Amino acid sequence: MKKSILVLSGLVIASLLLASCAPQPAGEVAPQKIVETVVVTVEVPGETVTVKPQGYGTIAARVRERGKVVCGVHKELLGFGYLDANGRNIGFDIDLCRAVAAAVLGDAEAIEAVPITAADRGPVLQTGEVDLVTRNMTWTSKRDAEWGNFTWIMFYDGQGFLVRADSGIKTLQDMNGASICVTTGTTTEKNLATAFADANLAYNAVTFEETSAVYGAYEQGRCDVATSDKSQLAAVRAGFSDPNAHEILDITISKEPLTPAVPAGDDQWFDIVKTVMWGMIAAEEYGITSANVAEMKASSDANIRMLLGTEGDWGYTTLGLEADALANVIEQIGNYGEVYDRYFGENGLAFYLPRGMNNLWKNGGLIYAPPIK
């Protein structure tokens, strides 16, 4: 095993030496050598050894030592991240955090919910101050490159506009010259600027760092329009004293795929969080619920038995999880549909929001996950 690795290293070193010894044209400097961390798998009869990159497994180890998962969350957005009457953090995004805790620690309550602003999301990922951000965060290529690793789309959304029902505003053109309240440091702010510039329209941006301040200002009449993801507008509208006095326009100016994200540099943690999200989606597809997990462990479907850890090993060992990790998630938190309905169903805790794009793929939606096997 060691000999194979040393030969590989020797070849790399030799190639670097040859490159550095090659004659350079006058006035030119030899190119700098960049050494990258590589995962090398060496197969030996009867044994496979994987040399993992630096940082692999560090977050899960830290979480276990600490005894809780630290999540950056919203605390004032109805349905997604907010406080109930007893001051407990609840919401769709909070349950995604709890699902990870259930998988890694066996206890969905073993979390620390750290309130962060929209502007905090990138920095807390870049510095590793949190293990996970679950705060209605849009996945973009730039953020993926700069902030951390975005896991899996758990909510499909789009940016829209909230206006007073008697405002007479129905189209984007009707908003020419309007004052628009928006959260700064967000894709929402950038999308607004782009949409109005493309349409050759003017507007006056009234910006705030805190989402709650945006809607407080809108309610006070400090702006004509409020803009954000349509799900957020629905949440805010539901909390107004007279929701019927406000209207969400039938205009969508962007794609807003919302997903949890983790700090870069630890592929194991990245894979753990993705697998938890996939497991919740797959459980709904297979009909596994928080109420029937025990009986489903004896299902005649091998895919279900594998997901619940009663047959085979789809990767629990690699991820450092117990075989019943996903079973714990479903039992304690529920499948994807259960979490969605808990807050947005007809009898949900927050407000009613038809699933639409957030239905399973086989029901006409976009929610889809790779097979758990």
VOGU-3710 file (C-alpha; in Angstrom, 3 decimals, decimal comma):
1> mkksilvlsg> 0,000/0,000/0,000  2,726/2,499/1,025  4,796/1,604/-2,007  1,963/2,511/-4,363  1,531/5,929/-2,764  5,278/6,633/-2,779  5,525/5,776/-6,460  2,694/8,158/-7,233  4,334/10,894/-5,152  7,654/10,235/-6,846
11> lviaslllas> 6,143/10,629/-10,284  4,589/13,957/-9,260  7,858/15,205/-7,757  9,843/14,075/-10,793  7,533/15,882/-13,166  7,834/19,069/-11,109  11,632/18,815/-11,097  11,740/18,301/-14,845  9,477/21,292/-15,372  11,586/23,481/-13,094
21> capqpageva> 14,813/22,429/-14,847  13,513/23,145/-18,324  15,260/26,158/-19,903  13,198/29,354/-19,848  13,280/31,975/-22,586  15,241/35,075/-21,643  13,298/37,464/-19,464  10,662/34,884/-18,466  10,142/33,456/-15,004  9,471/29,766/-14,492
31> pqkivetvvv> 5,802/29,135/-13,693  4,864/28,600/-10,040  4,032/25,049/-9,020  0,627/24,548/-7,438  0,248/21,549/-5,138  -3,313/20,355/-4,739  -4,761/18,004/-2,137  -5,764/14,783/-3,867  -7,789/11,834/-2,579  -5,926/8,647/-3,510
41> tvevpgetvt> -7,538/5,220/-3,253  -5,098/2,293/-3,172  -6,414/-1,214/-3,650  -4,606/-4,059/-1,908  -5,825/-7,674/-2,053  -8,618/-7,896/0,482  -8,375/-4,225/1,477  -9,176/-0,770/0,092  -7,538/2,246/1,733  -8,587/5,812/1,012
51> vkpqgygtia> -6,265/8,724/1,814  -8,651/11,555/2,643  -7,997/15,283/2,095  -7,200/17,573/4,990  -10,348/18,671/6,790  -12,342/15,528/5,999  -14,542/14,591/8,965  -13,608/17,579/11,120  -17,092/19,137/11,336  -18,869/15,908/12,313
61> arvrergkvv> -16,193/15,296/14,959  -16,682/18,829/16,294  -20,452/18,384/16,334  -20,199/15,138/18,307  -17,750/16,615/20,800  -19,988/19,671/21,241  -23,146/17,578/21,375  -25,136/19,832/19,055  -25,358/21,141/15,498  -24,930/24,919/15,212
71> cgvhkellgf> -27,190/26,362/12,510  -27,442/29,911/11,182  -31,172/30,628/10,951  -33,915/33,204/10,592  -35,992/33,910/13,678  -38,627/36,284/12,274  -39,863/34,683/9,034  -43,190/32,950/9,522  -43,188/29,404/8,196  -39,427/29,185/7,633
81> gyldangrni> -37,682/30,291/10,821  -39,503/31,952/13,702  -40,319/31,676/17,404  -43,530/30,065/18,632  -45,572/31,282/21,607  -43,135/29,527/23,950  -40,045/31,082/22,368  -39,005/27,848/20,620  -37,382/28,052/17,186  -39,653/26,395/14,628
91> gfdidlcrav> -40,158/26,477/10,857  -39,357/24,626/7,639  -35,683/25,664/7,712  -35,346/24,912/11,432  -36,637/21,388/10,842  -33,926/20,847/8,214  -31,361/21,735/10,882  -33,033/19,369/13,344  -33,013/16,612/10,723  -29,205/16,797/10,518
101> aaavlgdaea> -28,975/16,609/14,313  -31,241/13,550/14,325  -28,981/11,815/11,798  -25,635/12,669/13,393  -26,493/12,775/17,098  -29,709/10,755/17,228  -31,514/13,721/18,773  -33,403/16,291/16,685  -33,393/18,732/19,613  -29,580/18,800/19,813
111> ieavpitaad> -29,218/22,067/17,907  -28,142/25,633/18,568  -30,157/28,004/16,388  -28,045/31,139/15,834  -30,022/34,080/14,398  -28,200/35,689/11,464  -29,070/38,458/9,019  -29,134/38,027/5,248  -25,754/39,763/5,073  -24,287/37,334/7,633
121> rgpvlqtgev> -24,940/34,194/5,606  -21,764/34,250/3,512  -19,372/35,332/6,285  -20,522/32,707/8,826  -20,001/29,991/6,218  -16,620/31,343/5,134  -15,349/31,492/8,717  -16,963/28,221/9,801  -18,778/29,930/12,683  -21,740/27,641/12,033
131> dlvtrnmtwt> -21,967/24,034/10,890  -24,882/24,738/8,603  -26,921/27,671/7,275  -30,637/26,944/6,905  -32,035/30,415/6,310  -34,147/30,744/3,111  -30,942/31,136/1,090  -30,837/31,227/-2,712  -28,246/29,027/-4,409  -26,256/30,908/-7,064
141> skrdaewgnf> -23,032/29,986/-8,848  -21,182/32,973/-7,347  -22,259/32,142/-3,818  -21,340/28,511/-4,340  -17,848/29,573/-5,429  -17,327/32,126/-2,659  -19,417/31,209/0,393  -19,355/27,452/0,879  -21,000/24,284/-0,400  -24,710/24,434/-1,205
151> twimfydgqg> -26,331/21,066/-0,612  -29,676/20,326/-2,293  -32,669/22,410/-3,346  -35,357/21,948/-0,708  -37,683/24,765/-1,788  -38,281/26,250/-5,239  -39,296/29,901/-5,255  -39,264/33,079/-7,329  -39,105/36,809/-6,597  -42,328/38,796/-6,675
161> flvradsgik> -43,944/42,003/-5,426  -46,334/42,878/-2,616  -48,566/45,932/-3,017  -51,668/47,385/-1,429  -54,781/46,008/-3,089  -56,062/49,523/-3,820  -52,737/50,816/-5,203  -53,670/50,301/-8,846  -50,330/48,580/-9,437  -50,688/45,468/-11,590
171> tlqdmngasi> -47,599/45,356/-13,828  -43,895/46,109/-13,635  -44,481/49,233/-15,726  -46,967/50,474/-13,119  -44,062/50,567/-10,647  -42,066/53,131/-12,652  -40,870/55,739/-10,144  -42,196/53,793/-7,151  -40,396/53,412/-3,836  -39,601/49,748/-3,175
181> cvttgtttek> -38,602/48,223/0,168  -35,952/45,482/-0,123  -33,440/43,616/2,050  -29,876/44,671/1,283  -27,098/42,175/0,593  -29,459/39,737/-1,117  -30,121/38,364/-4,579  -33,474/40,137/-4,199  -31,777/43,539/-4,285  -29,723/42,596/-7,359
191> nlatafadan> -32,677/41,056/-9,208  -34,721/44,200/-8,598  -32,009/46,418/-10,084  -31,588/44,133/-13,106  -35,312/43,800/-13,853  -35,926/47,548/-13,720  -32,819/48,377/-15,758  -33,837/45,879/-18,447  -37,311/47,407/-18,573  -35,923/50,991/-18,609
201> laynavtfee> -37,847/51,791/-15,437  -36,830/53,933/-12,469  -37,438/53,206/-8,788  -36,334/54,392/-5,363  -34,827/51,579/-3,271  -35,573/51,719/0,463  -33,105/49,216/1,931  -32,793/47,458/5,289  -30,487/44,735/6,626  -33,238/43,087/8,682
211> tsavygayeq> -36,095/41,453/6,801  -38,587/42,453/9,487  -37,644/46,105/8,997  -38,502/45,858/5,282  -42,085/44,869/5,987  -42,439/47,192/8,958  -41,551/50,084/6,661  -43,946/48,812/4,001  -46,802/48,584/6,521  -46,038/52,111/7,705
221> grcdvatsdk> -46,363/53,402/4,135  -42,697/54,283/3,735  -42,656/52,506/0,371  -45,199/51,629/-2,300  -43,977/48,090/-2,905  -42,129/45,334/-1,041  -40,200/42,691/-2,948  -38,779/39,293/-2,019  -39,336/35,588/-2,659  -43,035/34,931/-3,126
231> sqlaavragf> -43,108/32,467/-0,235  -41,694/35,174/2,035  -44,265/37,675/0,794  -47,011/35,135/1,527  -45,626/34,652/5,036  -45,537/38,371/5,729  -48,968/39,017/4,207  -50,448/36,297/6,432  -49,175/38,143/9,494  -50,719/41,522/8,597
241> sdpnaheild> -53,778/42,694/10,531  -55,748/42,736/7,261  -54,124/40,365/4,731  -56,852/41,050/2,154  -55,734/44,672/1,952  -52,509/43,508/0,287  -51,879/41,622/-2,938  -48,987/39,542/-4,285  -48,745/40,404/-7,973  -48,724/37,736/-10,659
251> itiskepltp> -45,167/38,710/-11,643  -42,045/36,581/-11,141  -38,682/38,104/-12,037  -36,250/35,386/-10,942  -35,523/31,788/-10,036  -34,900/31,342/-6,318  -33,775/27,794/-5,473  -33,460/27,672/-1,680  -31,011/25,252/-0,087  -29,031/24,666/3,103
261> avpagddqwf> -25,285/25,274/2,809  -22,196/24,149/4,728  -18,653/25,512/5,071  -16,240/24,389/2,345  -13,382/21,995/3,071  -15,110/18,994/4,629  -16,541/16,658/2,009  -17,835/14,213/4,608  -20,050/16,850/6,247  -21,179/18,054/2,834
271> divktvmwgm> -22,211/14,497/1,971  -23,912/13,939/5,328  -26,153/16,984/4,955  -26,990/16,152/1,328  -27,855/12,588/2,277  -30,184/13,753/5,035  -32,023/15,984/2,549  -32,215/13,147/0,020  -33,473/10,762/2,676  -36,369/13,050/3,595
281> iaaeeygits> -37,388/13,365/-0,059  -37,005/9,631/-0,745  -39,040/8,790/2,355  -42,036/10,722/1,031  -41,665/9,012/-2,323  -41,645/5,578/-0,650  -44,510/6,422/1,687  -42,373/6,289/4,831  -43,737/8,628/7,499  -42,957/9,484/11,099
291> anvaemkass> -45,854/7,231/12,097  -44,897/4,078/10,184  -41,082/3,951/10,315  -40,983/0,867/12,540  -43,226/-1,244/10,329  -41,565/0,005/7,113  -38,223/-1,398/8,317  -39,627/-4,812/7,424  -40,909/-3,684/4,005  -40,735/-6,068/1,049
301> danirmllgt> -39,028/-3,229/-0,881  -35,241/-3,534/-0,566  -34,825/0,201/-1,290  -36,899/1,042/1,773  -35,014/-1,420/3,971  -31,721/0,035/2,756  -32,821/3,616/3,441  -33,924/2,703/6,964  -30,719/0,794/7,660  -32,073/-2,730/8,004
311> egdwgyttlg> -30,365/-4,079/4,893  -26,969/-3,430/3,333  -24,746/-0,402/3,828  -25,325/2,362/1,297  -22,564/4,459/2,855  -23,312/4,836/6,560  -19,787/3,698/7,447  -18,160/6,135/5,010  -20,198/9,003/6,425  -19,581/7,992/10,025
321> leadalanvi> -23,296/7,497/10,678  -25,194/4,758/12,442  -27,268/2,459/10,239  -30,521/3,923/11,608  -29,504/7,545/10,901  -32,188/8,242/8,298  -34,750/6,224/10,236  -34,125/8,607/13,151  -34,632/11,595/10,855  -37,979/10,354/9,561
331> eqignygevy> -39,202/9,248/12,983  -38,284/12,496/14,735  -38,834/15,068/11,959  -40,856/13,371/9,231  -40,474/13,077/5,477  -40,263/16,079/3,159  -44,031/16,289/2,668  -44,706/16,104/6,400  -42,350/19,013/7,064  -43,873/21,061/4,232
341> dryfgengla> -47,447/20,410/5,413  -46,514/21,124/9,024  -46,054/24,780/8,125  -47,655/25,348/4,715  -50,389/22,711/4,471  -54,115/23,445/4,717  -53,885/22,957/8,490  -50,303/24,166/8,790  -48,868/26,175/11,657  -47,948/29,168/9,488
351> fylprgmnnl> -50,028/29,764/6,353  -51,381/27,821/3,412  -49,122/27,644/0,372  -49,956/25,135/-2,403  -46,950/22,911/-3,103  -46,725/23,663/-6,828  -43,070/23,259/-7,858  -42,386/21,850/-4,382  -44,374/18,724/-5,096  -42,583/15,441/-5,730
361> wknggliyap> -41,439/14,954/-9,314  -43,935/12,128/-9,806  -46,725/14,502/-8,773  -45,767/17,182/-11,284  -43,295/19,106/-9,112  -39,519/19,543/-9,069  -38,643/17,837/-5,775  -36,349/14,952/-6,683  -33,453/13,115/-5,059  -30,879/10,533/-6,162
371> pik> -31,589/6,930/-5,098  -30,529/6,054/-1,561  -28,403/2,996/-2,282
//
